[in-house]
Amino acid sequence: MMSEEKKAYPFALVGFFVTEKNVSDVFRTDVSPEQLEEIRELIKKLIFVEGVDVAIAPFVVPPDQVNDALQQLAEAVFSPPEEGKDN
């Protein structure tokens, strides 16, 4: 039996934060890989049905660059390493 091919679809959780500080001064720099994994697992468990894999990359993107950022993330995460840059 042949298994179905997995496909990657970008998604975004959109929110806002309000601050008087500079954007570069509001994000924690001490978030560990383990903490990011906990966040990824929570998103996977609480938002998606069983059997769906999730990849995350936390960063702030200006609204006019969201589509490009999601495409770059999808390519970085789901492109096989041996695949060339022909596409």
Secondary structure by P-SEA (a helix, b strand, c coil): ccccbbbbbbbbbcccccccccccccccccccaaaaaaaaaaaaaccccccbbbbbbbccccccaaaaaaaaaaaaccccccccccc
